[in-house]
Amino acid sequence: MMISILRLSRLRFFSLFLLFLLVGLFPLSVYADGGAPQLAYVAGGTGGVSIIDIAQWHLAGTITVAGNPHTILLSPDGSALYVTQPTSGQVAVIITKTRKTLCTANLPGQPSLLALSLDATVLYVAGQGDTRVRALNPATCTIQRIFETHEPVYGLAVAASTAANATPATPGQLWITGTTSLTVFDVNGQLQGTLSVAGGPQYISIPAGFTAYVTTRRGTLVAVDLNTRRVLQTLLTEGKFGPMDYDAITGEIYVPDQQRNQLDVLLPVTEGSPTKQQGPVRIFRLSSAPQAVAITNDGQFGFVALANGQVAMLDIPKRSLISSITVGGSPYFIITGLYPPAGNSAASLQQAGTTSATSALFSFFIVLMALAVALLLGTLLFLWRYNYRKHLTHKTSNR
């Protein structure tokens, strides 16, 4: 009798083990890690900062951030998110995996702008309510240096030195757009020069190379040579343009055109460009005014934050809109990580997006089958035990 009970217990244990094993092998949900590249972050979504799962094409969560968050940046490894909170007068560093605040800095001037040094050891912060740019240690939020521009600040960007004799040890540059001018410092605080820009410079983007792209509050976009600090071309006119990004593979510039509800794509410009550009080479039509754009580092996907609380997801090589994701609120800025997910090509990411629902249904079916098997085993064991006891009772009574 004791041996039979032990066997029965073992069979029950085996059935439960089988159930847990199947559930573990076929989970109902797939969770991304704590930071980019699997994720994109949108400032101004409902609740603060919205998180988009790039592989699954859906809203993955929200980081609650007060203070009307505007510009956001990521550390190169995606472990830290830097967030400006202009109405709170501060900047926060948030650990992406835990979504907990590491540190904050209280700053004047309603800080809404950020730039990260090329080695990711310095975070530059500024706003239109002050004439100074402050360099922070992103690990502690302590101020390391202050740059005085004598004008309200409208844009920030960093660049490597373009001097002919530059080495890896040559200090990089901080480019600052003000009310009337571009001001250039080296990262040690030494003024390098200024450049007046007609129409009032605003947003600035500096891809790898020798050209900066600058929008103006008058509604133009100009290309500026980093060496000579002079305007090379006026690329767009009669628009209202938001924060830009670029394709690191092709060098193309992506410009949110808020006035026309479209994303303009421009060819890169250099000092030796043989011809003047005649407007964008490509346009993405959008359902609402684009506020900002982010292009993944591999040049496969683009994300456009829209004024209507949506994020448009673009297939860059195919030049098409592939999804629209609702984040709510009033999006201001969007950022993705530096690299695509390890081992995932653009095709696999798209396949993951289109088959996520099928995978979930398949996983659910597997779990139901496991439960059915466990129930069947339990029923068979119960019947076996019942018949076994009945047999023993009958045998005893015959004695």
C-alpha angles and dihedrals in degrees: 000000000000091000091053092051091051090051091049092051091050092051091050091049090050092052092050091046090052090052095051091044093054092047090050093049093047108036120186093228135037114213124203120222124263099278148007145341090055090043140057122201126215122198115213099028119135108300097012119290118022121208122216123198102221096198095048097037096226144102107279100184148301135262108214107231125167127204099065097280115226123167116028131183136184131223111246092258093046093239097117132045119203114208132185117214105190099178090050092045095232149099122225133201111210127191103232097209096053097024088224124137114253097188143331136212123208109217137174126241100049095277111227104149132078140181128176123216118247091254091044093236097111130052116202116208132185145145142197091257094069139041096221134086115209125208112214134191100240092210095057106014090232119146113249103173142000125216117202115211101168089223135078109268121243103167145012135200138159129219139179117252112274096196115133091239095043119138130186086268094056110111116255125234136252115212117200128187116211138174094291109356150045112239122198126200131172110239091257090064100260113141110238101181148294136245127198113226120198114236095025118282118251127161119025133193125184117191121189108292135046106305135086121200115215130185121204132215088237089066107261136116121215136185116227125197111233093210102047095025093223132127111261101184144348103236104180135018140185097030144105109237133196133203111312137215135188141220106250090204101051101020091232116152121229114208125187107225102200095179095058100032092240144108114239120210118205132189115241116266128215135178090262098047104143098213139029117252116247100208128298121339091214138016133203112205112218137196094235142009110300113232100184141345136216127192120199115244093248091055093239104112139030129197123201121192109216130204091237093066095263132118116214114213115209134199099219100194092046091042093224143121109248105173146002119215124195116225098157126210122068109306115213106170142007133200136183131191126270099252139037118249111287112262094008122112123197089259093054091048091052091047089050090053096049096043100041093100092048091049091051091051091048091050090049090051091051091051091050090050090050091051090049091051091048091049092048092050091048091051093048091049091049092051092046091051092046093050091044092054091045089052092050091048092050092047092050093049091052090059 
